[in-house]
Amino acid sequence: MNVRLKLLAAARSSSLLETRFDDDRPLDAAGWHEAERAAPVLCRLAAAELRYRSPSARCRETGDALGLTPLAQPALRDCDMGRWRGRTLGEVTAAEPRAVDAWLADPRSAPHGGESLLAFISRVGGWMDTRPADDGAGLLAVAEPGVVRAALVYALQAPPHTYWRIDVQPLSVTTLVRRSGTWGLLLDG
């Protein structure tokens, strides 16, 4: 049984410099504008029989802006950043440089008291592995960029540090396919 899972990265909720760990801010004006402008192209995603989303405000609003009405899935939440939640990387680096270095170097490390990168990737992968066969109807998930990155690392069985080398743009679509129990990346034109 095959599964085709399309991952739609949420529209933006802030500029890159203002991005905060485990941020649950809604779409900003630019994010709404981008979603509305992309709607004619992305409306085809509504054909997916099963539509899911990360539980964040920006994923909900991205789904709403595109008319997708996806169902919230707790397993698709962004990485739990513990006491770093709501802070920028710059703020945390200034306050805890060694902890940030450990977190970036060791995928099992969780100096913030939240979830390690490895646990995050495993959680997202576990959710993917429980998706039912779609028989061609397709599955869609509107997700945080971090969730899309974790899904790619899991699907490709890449080393965890690969997570830091994947750049996911707002409103980009990534397609993963599971055949005979093995995930792969589908590049469609």
N, C-alpha and C positions, 0 to 999 in steps of 0.2 A: 504494500500500500504506500502510495506516495503522498507527500505533504509539500505544498508550495506556500511558503510564508513570506509575505511582503512586509517589510519593516519601513514605516514612514517616520522619519525624524521630525519631531515637533518643530513648529515655527519658533522663532526666538522670543525670549522674554526679557533680554537685556543685552547690552553690548558685551563683547568678550571680556573686557577689562572689569566689568561689573559682575561677571559670573560668580556665583557663590555655590559652595558645596551643598548638595542636597536641597537645592533651591526650589521652592514651590510657588514662585511668583507667576501670575497670569501672563498672557501675551502682552507685550508692549504694543504701542501704536504701529511701529514698523512691522512687528510680527503679524498683527492682524492684516495689515496691508499686503504683506507678502503672501499670506494664506489666501486672501481673497483674489489676488492676482493669479495665483497658481491653481485656483479651484477648477477652471475649465479643463486643465490638463489632468489634475489629480482626481477629478470626479469619477474616473474609470475605476478607481480603487473601491468604490461603493459596490461593485459587482461581487466582492468577496462575501461569501456566505457567512463566515464568522469574522467579526471585527472586534478587536481588543484594543486596550490602551493602558499605558502607565497611569497610575492614579493621580498624577500631578495636575495642577490647574492648567498648565500650558498644553499638556497632551489632551485634556478634555476640551479646551477651547480650540485647539487645532482640529480635532475631530468634528466639533460643532461647526466651525467655519467652513469645513469642507463637506458638511452634510453626511458624515459617516456614521454617527451615533455608535461609537465603539463602547464596549463593556469594560469597565475598570478591572484590572487584574493586579492584585497585590504583589505577585511574583515579578511583575514588570516594573516595580518601583526602582528608582535610581539607587546607587550604592549608599548604604547607611554610613554616614560619615561621623557618627558619634558626636563628640564635643566640637568638632570642626563645622558642624552644620550651620549654615548661614554666613560663614566667613569666606573671604576670597583666598586664593592660593597665596597671594602676596601677604595678606595679613597673617596667615598661619606660618608661612616661611619666616617672617620677621620674628614671630613669637616662639616657634618651635623648629628651628632649622634641622636639627638632627632627626627629629621625628618625621619630618617631611622626606628627608633623604632615605630613611629606613623604609618608609611607605612606598616610595618610588622604586627602590632597589629590590625589595622582597615582597613578592605577591602574597605571601602568607602573613605579612605584617599588618597590624591594625592599631597603630599607636594612638589613634583618635578614640579608641574604645568602641568603634562601630564594626563594620564588616570589612574583612580583608578583600583584596582584589580577587583572589582565588575563590573565596566564598561567593562573591558577587557573580562571577562568571559561571560558577556551578549552579547558582540559583536560577539564573536566566536560562542556562542550558537545560536544567531540569524541567522548567516550564515548557521549553520548546519540545522536549522529548515526549511530553504528555499530550501534545496536540493530536487530535484525531486525523485520520486520513481524510483528505478533502475531495477526492474523486473528481478533481478538476475545478471545483467551485472556488478554491483558494481561501487563504486566511490572510488577515491583515492585522497588524499591530502598530498603533501610533505610539511611539516610544521616545524617551529621552535619548539624546545622542550617546550617552554612556551605556545605555541598554543595548543599542544597536552595535556598539563596539564590542561589548561583552558577547553578544550573540554571534558576531563574526569570529571572534577568537574561539569560541566553543565549537561552532560549526566546522571551522577549518582545522580544529585540533592544533592550533598554533600555540607556541609558548606564551604564557601569560603576559610577559613584557611587551608582546606585540600590541597589546591594548593601547599602549601609549603612542603607537605609531599610526593609528587609524584616525583619520579626520572625517567626521560626519557633519555634513552641512545641513542647516535647517531645510526641511521639506524634501530632502533627498529620499529616494526609495531604494532599498536593498532587498534583493530577492534571494531567499535560501530555499533549498529543496532537499527533502529527506527521501531517499530511495533505499530500500532494503535496510533500514535502520541507520544509514549513514547520511550526514548532512553535507551539503555542498553549496557553493556560491553559484548563482545563475546570473550571468551578465546578458541582459536582453536589450535589444536595440529599440 
